[in-house]
Amino acid sequence: METNFVTADEYNHPPTNEPQFNESAYFNFVDSTSEYATLIRMGNRVNEGHAEATVLVYLPGGAAALHFGRPTITTNDVFDAGGLRFDVIEPLQRMRCVYEGEANVLASGLDLADPKTALTTSPIEPVHIDLEYENLIPVYGLSGGQSGIAGGEDTIATGHYQVPCRVVGTVSVGDRTIDVNGLGFRDHSWGPRKWQGPTYWRWVSCLCDDKNGFVGWLNRVGDNRPPGNGMVLRDGKFSLVRRVEVTSQYGPAPYYPESMEIDLHTDDRVYHASGRVRACVPLRNRRDGVVARLAEVVNTYDFDGMEGHGIAEYHDIMLDGVPAGMHEV
């Protein structure tokens, strides 16, 4: 497999004049033997004068540690703000993700359904994260090329790539430390990011081992709903996904996903995965009175006869308390 991306793409890009221009990098990791997982993202919104920094650690028993901040930035040259830093070790091959700071420790990640209460009543503990990500395959765009998110270029990203990785390092929350030696994903995107632009999106990811896993992506922007895309890694062979079908089962209000059935159509065959949610943390973004909810769920999968693990993101505009995509995907 060859990549269509070049060394310069690993570094930050000159911002456009788009008011909501965003350059972001995202890193996750799921421990297959414990209940630990991480979701870390920084989005530079230099035209708005700040970054969005999210550090989320899933803890045993459904607990979670969360830091979210909007540290001031004046340039888009690097990812380094508010104690969170991403370093390029080897372009398009190895990255380092470091956080030194604090986080609210929540008894349940679901407490974030009421973020004001959750973040003003929960204890704050020191957090240290130092993780190195090494690609398992070359970076790739969801559609195979260098373009952004199909159907959402004006609202999600004009440029984007992602890749499954081997992840090593440490994660510490208070006096709890886990040595990480496992699997995860990272991505990098640039262009306008309007959280309220898409009606919904679904991003599902899974890794069973170094040679088997998948990513699926679906979204709707207005009346535009592309067929979806992604990739399948099976026995070390990479295949692009041409169409994705997701059927989800939701719990009672406030309607978080509880399980999902996924069909991934490649040029050769259809792969099936069944996902079961084992932890959920609801994040949200509010702008101009419109709420976009991002249910960040950790899943255990049955993928083509193998057990896998990964994080899925259920993004929805909330309409009278109901996720906009609930009846479609």
Residue pairs with C-beta under 8 A, 6 or more apart in sequence:
1 137
1 138
1 140
1 238
2 138
3 92
3 138
3 139
3 140
3 161
4 140
4 141
4 144
4 145
4 146
5 92
5 139
5 141
5 146
5 161
7 91
7 92
9 92
9 146
9 159
9 161
9 188
10 88
10 91
10 92
10 188
11 88
11 91
12 23
12 44
12 76
12 77
12 78
12 79
12 190
13 23
13 76
13 159
13 190
14 76
15 21
15 23
15 46
15 47
15 76
16 191
16 192
17 47
18 47
18 191
18 192
19 47
19 48
20 45
20 47
20 48
20 192
20 193
20 194
21 45
21 46
21 47
21 190
21 191
21 192
21 193
22 43
22 44
22 45
22 52
22 157
22 189
22 190
22 191
22 192
22 193
23 43
23 44
23 46
23 76
23 189
23 190
24 41
24 42
24 43
24 44
24 52
24 188
24 189
24 190
24 193
25 41
25 42
25 79
25 86
25 95
25 186
25 187
25 188
26 39
26 40
26 41
26 185
26 186
26 187
26 188
26 189
27 38
27 39
27 40
27 41
27 86
27 95
27 97
27 131
27 133
27 184
27 185
27 186
28 37
28 38
28 39
28 40
28 184
28 185
28 186
28 205
28 310
28 311
29 37
29 38
29 131
29 167
29 180
29 182
29 183
29 184
30 37
30 182
30 183
30 184
30 207
30 298
30 309
30 310
30 311
31 37
31 178
31 180
31 182
31 309
32 182
32 183
32 307
32 309
34 60
34 178
35 58
35 59
35 60
35 61
35 62
35 278
35 279
36 57
36 58
36 59
36 60
36 171
36 178
37 57
37 58
37 279
37 298
37 311
38 55
38 56
38 57
38 58
38 129
38 131
38 171
38 184
39 54
39 56
39 58
39 281
39 296
39 311
40 54
40 55
40 56
40 84
40 97
40 99
40 129
41 52
41 53
41 54
42 51
42 52
42 53
42 54
42 79
42 81
42 84
42 86
43 51
43 52
43 193
44 51
44 73
44 76
44 79
44 81
45 51
45 52
45 73
45 193
46 73
46 74
46 75
46 76
49 72
49 73
49 74
50 70
50 71
50 72
50 73
51 70
51 71
51 73
51 79
51 81
51 82
52 68
52 70
53 67
53 68
53 69
53 70
53 71
53 81
53 82
53 83
53 84
54 66
54 67
54 68
54 283
55 65
55 66
55 67
55 68
55 84
55 99
55 101
55 103
55 127
55 129
56 64
56 65
56 66
56 67
56 281
56 283
56 296
57 64
57 65
57 66
57 103
57 127
57 129
57 171
57 173
58 64
58 109
58 279
58 281
58 298
59 65
59 105
59 173
59 176
62 108
62 109
62 110
62 279
63 105
63 106
63 107
63 108
63 109
64 105
64 106
64 108
64 109
64 112
64 279
64 281
65 103
65 104
65 105
65 106
65 125
65 127
65 173
66 103
66 104
66 106
66 109
66 112
66 119
66 281
67 99
67 101
67 102
67 103
67 104
67 127
68 283
69 82
71 81
71 82
72 81
73 81
78 85
79 85
79 86
80 86
82 101
83 99
83 100
83 101
84 98
84 99
84 101
85 97
85 98
85 99
86 95
86 96
86 97
86 98
87 95
87 96
87 98
88 94
88 95
89 95
89 96
89 132
92 135
92 138
92 139
93 134
93 135
94 132
94 133
94 134
94 135
95 132
95 133
95 186
96 130
96 131
96 132
96 133
97 129
97 130
97 131
97 132
97 133
98 129
98 130
98 131
99 127
99 128
99 129
100 127
100 128
101 126
101 127
102 124
102 125
102 126
102 127
103 124
103 125
103 127
103 173
104 118
104 119
104 122
104 123
104 124
105 122
105 123
105 124
105 125
105 173
105 174
106 112
106 118
106 122
107 122
109 279
109 280
109 281
109 282
110 256
110 280
110 281
110 282
111 117
111 118
111 122
112 118
112 281
112 282
112 283
113 254
113 282
115 284
125 173
125 174
126 172
126 173
126 174
127 172
127 173
128 170
128 171
128 172
129 169
129 170
129 171
129 172
130 169
130 170
131 167
131 168
131 169
131 170
131 171
131 180
132 167
132 168
132 169
133 165
133 166
133 167
133 184
133 186
134 165
134 166
134 167
134 168
135 163
135 164
135 165
136 163
136 164
136 165
136 166
136 183
136 210
136 211
136 233
137 163
137 164
137 233
137 238
138 163
139 161
139 162
139 163
139 188
140 161
140 162
140 163
140 231
140 238
140 240
141 147
141 160
141 161
142 149
142 150
142 160
142 162
142 215
142 217
142 229
142 230
142 231
143 150
143 229
143 240
144 240
146 159
146 161
147 153
147 158
147 159
147 160
148 156
148 157
148 158
148 159
148 160
148 189
148 191
149 156
149 157
149 160
149 189
149 217
149 219
150 226
150 229
151 219
151 220
151 221
151 224
151 225
151 226
152 197
152 198
152 201
152 219
152 221
153 191
154 192
154 194
154 197
154 221
155 192
155 193
155 194
155 197
155 198
155 221
156 189
156 191
156 192
156 193
156 194
156 197
156 198
156 201
156 219
157 189
157 190
157 191
157 192
157 193
158 190
158 191
158 192
159 189
159 190
159 191
160 187
160 188
160 189
160 190
161 187
161 188
161 189
162 185
162 186
162 187
162 188
162 215
163 185
163 186
163 187
164 183
164 184
164 185
164 207
164 213
164 215
164 233
165 183
165 184
165 185
165 186
166 182
166 183
166 210
167 180
167 181
167 182
167 183
167 184
168 180
168 181
169 179
169 180
170 177
170 178
170 179
170 180
171 177
171 178
171 180
172 178
183 207
183 209
183 210
183 213
183 309
184 207
185 205
185 207
185 215
185 310
185 311
195 285
195 287
195 292
195 315
196 285
196 287
196 288
196 290
196 292
196 317
197 221
198 219
198 220
198 221
198 315
198 317
199 220
199 221
199 222
199 316
199 317
199 324
199 325
200 219
200 220
200 314
200 315
200 316
200 317
200 323
200 324
200 325
200 328
200 329
201 217
201 218
201 219
201 220
201 313
201 315
201 325
202 216
202 217
202 218
202 219
202 246
202 248
202 312
202 313
202 314
202 315
202 325
202 329
203 215
203 216
203 217
203 312
203 313
203 315
204 214
204 215
204 216
204 217
204 246
204 260
204 262
204 273
204 275
204 299
204 310
204 312
205 213
205 214
205 215
205 216
205 310
205 311
205 312
206 213
206 214
206 215
206 273
206 275
206 299
206 301
206 303
206 308
206 309
206 310
207 213
207 308
207 309
207 310
208 301
208 303
208 306
208 307
208 308
208 309
209 306
211 233
211 234
211 235
211 236
212 233
212 234
212 235
212 303
212 304
212 306
212 308
213 232
213 233
213 303
213 308
213 310
214 230
214 231
214 232
214 233
214 241
214 262
214 264
214 271
214 273
214 303
215 230
215 231
215 241
216 228
216 229
216 230
216 241
216 244
216 246
216 262
216 264
217 228
217 229
217 230
217 244
218 225
218 226
218 228
218 244
218 246
218 329
219 225
219 226
219 228
220 325
220 328
227 242
227 243
227 244
228 241
228 243
228 244
228 245
229 240
229 241
229 242
229 243
229 244
230 240
230 241
230 244
230 264
231 238
231 239
231 240
231 241
232 238
232 239
232 241
232 264
232 266
232 271
233 239
234 271
234 304
239 266
239 267
239 268
240 266
240 267
241 264
241 265
241 266
242 265
242 266
242 267
243 265
244 262
244 263
244 264
244 265
245 262
245 263
245 265
246 260
246 261
246 262
246 329
247 260
247 261
247 329
248 257
248 259
248 260
248 261
248 314
248 326
248 329
249 257
249 258
249 259
249 260
250 256
250 257
250 258
250 323
250 326
251 257
251 258
253 321
254 282
254 321
255 321
255 322
255 323
255 326
256 277
256 280
256 282
256 295
256 297
256 314
257 277
257 280
257 295
257 297
257 312
257 314
258 276
258 277
259 274
259 275
259 276
259 277
260 274
260 275
260 299
260 312
261 272
261 273
261 274
261 275
262 272
262 273
262 274
262 275
263 270
263 271
263 272
264 270
264 271
264 272
264 273
271 303
271 304
272 303
272 304
273 301
273 302
273 303
273 304
273 308
274 301
274 302
275 299
275 300
275 301
275 312
276 299
276 300
276 301
277 297
277 298
277 299
277 312
278 298
278 299
278 300
279 297
279 298
280 295
280 296
280 297
280 298
281 295
281 296
281 297
282 293
282 294
282 295
282 296
283 293
283 294
283 295
283 296
284 291
284 292
284 293
284 294
284 318
285 291
285 292
285 294
286 292
290 317
291 317
291 318
292 315
292 316
292 317
292 318
293 314
293 315
293 316
293 318
293 323
294 313
294 314
294 315
295 313
295 314
295 315
295 316
295 323
296 311
296 312
296 313
297 311
297 312
297 313
297 314
298 309
298 310
298 311
299 309
299 310
299 311
299 312
300 307
300 308
300 309
301 307
301 308
301 309
301 310
302 308
314 323
314 325
316 323
316 324
316 325
316 326
317 323
317 324
318 324
